[in-house]
Amino acid sequence: MSALPQNETNVPPVSPVEAGELFLGLTTESGLLVAVSGGPDSIALLGLLADWVRTPGRPLLHAATVDHGLRPEAAQEAAAVAALCARLGVAHAILRWEGEKPARGIQAAARHARYALLAGEAKRLGGAALVTAHTLDDQAETMLMRLAHGSGPSGLVGMRARTVKDGVVLLRPLLGIPKARLVATARARGLPFVSDPSNADPRFERVRWREIMPALAEEGLTAERFGRMAERMARLEDAVRQRALAVFAVVGLPREVGEDRVRLDFSALMAEPDEIVLRVVGLALDAVAATSDRYARLERLEDCVAALRVAAKAGSALRRTLSGCMVRLGGDGVLLLEREPPRRRGVHPATS
């Protein structure tokens, strides 16, 4: 649920024909679970999907609303969504975030809890795909946040229209649609929606970036430009990842059955461009001890690989720790990665 856009004059709603094109990729799913917060974006998505699935042969549609219990109005808003779903003929569930809430980082915690609850509901429904109402504006804000956090090319892909997380298919069919058009869609259909006051609270990072967006747009950095950049970065990311996987398969040395470490022919890997070297070492790290700390890891990974290159050229050994792994380069040019012992985290200077 995001803040309402300031300028909505003469903004056309999403038509049924356009919605059919946007939802074309949803046809093969066995079932759909649409996340509905009660804001205009998700309410518009709900209305469009409710009409779209009426055509025979299309997936069964369910809806769910997460009550985070953070505002006194939340329960009433969830009940209003349930009433609207009943009116539209869509089965609906209210999912409550139980337990004690953190004093700090509440938005991030709420986001993780929301996804966990929705993913659990999707699985309960027999493997339904989770559909969210992320918009073009959300994509632009996400890219700005990731850029500010130090993300590399893979992060600047932004949100994908289709991903799989923890075995749940996550679909975002409205990523190319501005929020203002969804507000217009909800209003044109007479669908009631609410606005969460936290979406205008400058204490939250996304809100601060949202407030900056109009000034950036005046200089040409519009949400549409960010959206196009995300598409181009996704194209680049797919090509680079495909090459990195191919190289990883070549420079990866044989592993014993059940072996929890990875060995790479780093001397051979050195012939590849820097980005491919970074990606291959990153793939090896993930194979040993995957981490979700992508932003911080990239800078540490760059520093580590730079040191490995220097050592490899000199034919010397090097040992470091990175992302929960011991990284050891031998004088023979073989790089060994294995999970580090407890209480040893971070990147440390060479010790051998």
C-alpha positions in Angstrom: 0.0 0.0 0.0 1.8 3.2 -1.2 0.9 6.9 -0.9 -1.5 8.4 -3.4 0.2 10.1 -6.4 -0.2 13.9 -6.5 -1.2 14.3 -10.1 -4.1 12.1 -11.4 -5.7 14.5 -13.9 -6.8 12.7 -17.1 -5.0 9.5 -16.1 -6.8 6.6 -17.9 -7.8 3.5 -15.9 -6.5 0.1 -17.0 -9.0 -1.3 -19.5 -10.1 -5.0 -19.5 -8.3 -5.5 -22.8 -5.1 -4.1 -21.4 -5.5 -6.2 -18.3 -5.8 -9.3 -20.5 -2.5 -8.5 -22.0 -0.9 -7.9 -18.6 -2.2 -11.1 -17.2 -1.3 -13.3 -20.2 1.6 -14.9 -18.3 -0.8 -15.9 -15.4 -2.8 -18.3 -17.6 -0.7 -21.4 -17.0 -0.8 -21.1 -13.2 -3.0 -23.7 -11.4 -4.2 -21.0 -8.9 -3.6 -17.4 -7.9 -3.4 -15.8 -4.5 -3.6 -12.0 -4.8 -2.2 -10.0 -1.9 -4.7 -7.2 -1.1 -3.7 -4.6 1.5 -6.8 -2.4 1.0 -4.8 0.3 -0.8 -5.7 1.5 -4.3 -3.0 -0.6 -6.1 -4.0 -4.0 -4.7 -7.7 -3.1 -4.8 -7.4 -2.3 -8.5 -5.5 -5.5 -9.1 -8.2 -7.5 -7.3 -10.9 -5.9 -9.4 -9.1 -6.6 -12.7 -8.2 -10.2 -11.7 -11.8 -10.9 -10.5 -13.1 -10.0 -14.0 -10.3 -11.7 -15.8 -10.7 -15.1 -14.2 -14.3 -15.3 -15.1 -13.3 -16.6 -18.5 -13.4 -20.5 -18.5 -10.1 -22.2 -18.3 -8.4 -19.5 -16.2 -6.8 -20.1 -12.8 -8.9 -20.2 -9.6 -8.5 -16.9 -7.7 -8.1 -16.4 -4.0 -7.2 -13.3 -2.0 -5.5 -12.6 1.3 -5.0 -9.6 3.5 -2.3 -9.4 6.2 -3.3 -7.7 9.4 0.1 -6.7 10.9 -1.6 -5.5 14.1 0.4 -2.2 14.0 -2.6 0.2 13.7 -5.9 0.0 15.4 -7.7 0.5 12.0 -5.9 -2.5 10.4 -8.5 -5.1 11.5 -11.4 -3.0 10.2 -9.6 -2.4 6.9 -8.9 -6.2 6.5 -12.6 -6.8 7.2 -13.5 -4.3 4.5 -11.3 -6.1 2.0 -13.1 -9.4 3.0 -16.5 -7.7 2.3 -15.3 -6.5 -1.1 -14.0 -9.9 -2.0 -17.4 -11.4 -1.1 -19.0 -8.9 -3.4 -16.7 -9.8 -6.2 -17.0 -13.6 -5.6 -13.4 -14.1 -4.6 -12.5 -16.3 -1.6 -10.6 -14.3 1.0 -8.5 -15.0 4.1 -7.2 -12.6 6.8 -3.7 -13.5 7.9 -2.6 -12.1 11.2 1.0 -11.3 12.3 1.0 -12.6 15.8 3.6 -12.2 18.5 5.8 -9.3 19.8 6.8 -6.7 17.2 10.4 -5.3 17.0 11.0 -1.7 18.3 13.4 -1.0 15.4 13.3 -1.9 11.7 9.5 -2.4 11.9 8.9 -2.0 8.1 11.5 -4.6 7.2 10.2 -7.0 9.8 6.6 -6.4 8.7 7.6 -7.0 5.1 9.3 -10.3 6.0 6.3 -11.4 8.1 3.9 -10.5 5.3 5.7 -12.5 2.8 6.0 -15.5 5.1 2.3 -15.4 5.8 1.3 -15.0 2.2 3.7 -17.7 1.1 2.3 -20.1 3.7 -1.2 -19.4 2.4 -0.2 -20.0 -1.2 1.3 -23.3 -0.2 -1.9 -24.2 1.7 -3.9 -23.6 -1.4 -1.9 -26.3 -3.2 0.9 -24.2 -4.8 -1.0 -21.1 -5.9 1.2 -18.3 -7.4 1.3 -15.2 -5.2 0.3 -12.1 -7.2 1.2 -8.6 -5.9 0.4 -5.1 -7.1 3.8 -3.6 -7.3 3.8 -0.7 -9.8 6.2 1.2 -12.0 6.6 3.8 -9.1 7.5 1.0 -6.7 10.1 -0.3 -9.2 11.7 3.2 -9.4 11.8 3.6 -5.6 13.3 0.1 -5.2 16.1 0.9 -7.7 17.0 4.1 -6.0 17.1 2.4 -2.6 19.3 -0.4 -3.9 21.6 2.1 -5.7 22.0 4.1 -2.4 22.8 0.8 -0.5 25.7 0.1 -2.9 24.0 -2.6 -5.0 25.7 -3.9 -8.1 24.2 -4.7 -11.5 22.1 -7.6 -10.2 20.4 -5.4 -7.7 19.7 -2.7 -10.3 17.5 -5.2 -12.1 14.9 -4.1 -9.6 11.9 -6.3 -9.0 11.2 -9.0 -11.6 7.8 -9.7 -13.1 8.2 -13.3 -12.2 10.4 -14.9 -9.6 10.4 -18.1 -7.4 11.2 -17.7 -3.7 11.1 -20.6 -1.2 9.2 -22.7 -3.7 6.5 -20.0 -4.2 6.0 -18.4 -7.6 5.8 -14.6 -7.2 4.1 -12.6 -9.9 4.1 -8.8 -10.4 2.0 -8.2 -13.6 1.7 -4.4 -13.0 5.4 -3.4 -12.8 5.0 -1.4 -16.0 1.9 0.5 -14.8 2.1 3.8 -13.0 0.4 4.0 -9.7 -1.9 6.9 -10.8 -3.5 4.6 -13.3 -4.4 2.0 -10.6 -5.9 4.8 -8.5 -7.9 5.8 -11.6 -8.9 2.1 -12.1 -10.2 1.6 -8.6 -12.2 4.8 -8.8 -13.6 4.0 -12.3 -14.8 0.7 -11.0 -16.2 2.1 -7.8 -13.9 0.0 -5.6 -13.3 1.4 -2.1 -9.7 1.7 -0.9 -7.8 3.2 2.0 -4.5 5.0 2.5 -2.0 3.8 5.1 -0.6 6.9 6.9 2.8 5.2 7.3 3.2 5.6 3.5 3.7 9.3 4.1 5.9 8.9 7.2 9.4 10.3 6.4 10.9 8.1 9.1 10.8 5.3 6.5 13.4 5.2 3.7 11.0 4.4 0.9 8.9 7.3 1.8 11.9 9.7 1.7 12.8 8.4 -1.8 9.2 8.8 -2.9 9.3 12.4 -1.9 12.4 13.0 -4.0 11.0 11.4 -7.1 9.1 14.5 -8.5 12.4 16.5 -8.4 14.2 13.7 -10.2 11.4 13.5 -12.8 11.9 17.2 -13.6 15.5 16.4 -14.6 14.4 13.5 -16.7 14.7 10.6 -14.2 11.1 9.6 -14.4 9.6 6.3 -13.2 9.4 5.3 -16.8 13.1 5.8 -17.3 13.9 3.7 -14.2 11.5 1.0 -15.5 13.3 0.9 -18.8 16.7 0.8 -17.1 15.5 -2.2 -15.0 14.5 -4.0 -18.2 17.9 -3.3 -19.7 19.7 -4.4 -16.6 17.7 -7.6 -16.5 18.8 -8.3 -20.0 22.4 -7.7 -19.1 22.1 -9.7 -15.9 20.7 -12.7 -17.7 23.6 -12.7 -20.1 26.3 -12.3 -17.5 24.8 -14.9 -15.2 24.5 -17.4 -18.0 28.2 -16.9 -18.8 29.2 -17.1 -15.1 27.4 -20.4 -14.7 29.1 -21.8 -17.8 32.5 -20.7 -16.5 31.8 -22.0 -13.0 31.1 -25.4 -14.6 34.5 -25.4 -16.3 36.7 -24.0 -13.5 35.0 -25.9 -10.7 37.1 -28.9 -9.7 35.5 -32.3 -9.0 33.9 -32.7 -5.6 33.4 -35.9 -3.5 29.8 -37.0 -2.8 28.5 -35.0 0.2 31.5 -32.7 0.2 30.6 -29.3 1.6 33.4 -27.3 0.0 34.1 -26.0 -3.4 37.5 -25.8 -5.3 38.1 -23.6 -8.2 40.9 -23.5 -10.8 41.5 -19.8 -10.0 44.5 -19.6 -12.4 42.1 -20.5 -15.3 39.4 -18.2 -13.9 41.8 -15.2 -14.1 41.5 -15.3 -17.9 37.9 -14.1 -17.6 36.7 -10.5 -17.3 36.6 -9.1 -13.7 32.8 -9.3 -13.5 32.8 -13.0 -14.4 35.5 -13.7 -11.9 33.3 -11.9 -9.2 30.2 -13.8 -10.3 31.9 -17.2 -10.2 33.4 -16.7 -6.8 30.0 -15.5 -5.7 28.4 -18.7 -7.0 31.0 -20.7 -5.1 30.2 -18.8 -1.9 26.5 -19.5 -2.4 27.2 -23.2 -2.9 29.0 -23.3 0.5 27.1 -20.8 2.7 24.5 -18.6 1.0 23.8 -15.2 2.5 21.1 -12.7 2.0 23.4 -9.8 2.8 24.0 -9.0 -0.9 24.7 -5.3 -0.7 27.5 -5.5 2.0 28.9 -8.7 0.4 29.5 -7.2 -3.0 32.0 -4.7 -1.6 33.8 -7.3 0.5 33.7 -9.7 -2.5 35.4 -7.1 -4.7 38.1 -6.5 -2.1 38.7 -10.2 -1.6 38.9 -11.0 -5.4 41.3 -8.1 -5.9 43.6 -9.5 -3.2 43.2 -13.0 -4.7 44.3 -11.7 -8.2 47.4 -10.1 -6.7 48.3 -13.2 -4.8 47.7 -15.5 -7.9 49.8 -13.4 -10.1 52.6 -13.6 -7.6 52.1 -17.3 -7.2 51.6 -16.9 -3.4 49.1 -18.3 -1.0 46.3 -16.3 0.6 43.6 -16.9 3.2 40.6 -14.8 4.0 37.1 -15.2 5.4 34.1 -13.9 3.5 30.3 -14.3 3.9 30.6 -17.2 6.4 33.3 -19.0 4.3 37.0 -19.7 4.6 38.6 -18.6 1.3 42.0 -20.2 0.7 44.2 -19.7 -2.4 47.1 -22.1 -2.7 50.4 -21.5 -4.4 49.2 -23.9 -7.1 46.4 -21.5 -8.1 43.6 -23.6 -6.6 41.0 -21.7 -4.6 39.3 -23.6 -1.8 36.0 -22.3 -0.2 34.5 -24.0 2.8 32.2 -22.9 5.7 34.2 -21.1 8.4 34.2 -22.2 12.0 31.8 -20.4 14.4 32.7 -16.9 15.7 34.8 -16.0 12.7 32.9 -13.6 10.4 33.9 -10.8 8.0 36.9 -10.3 5.8 40.3 -10.4 7.4 43.8 -9.7 6.1 45.9 -12.4 4.7 47.2 -14.8 7.3 49.4 -17.0 5.2 
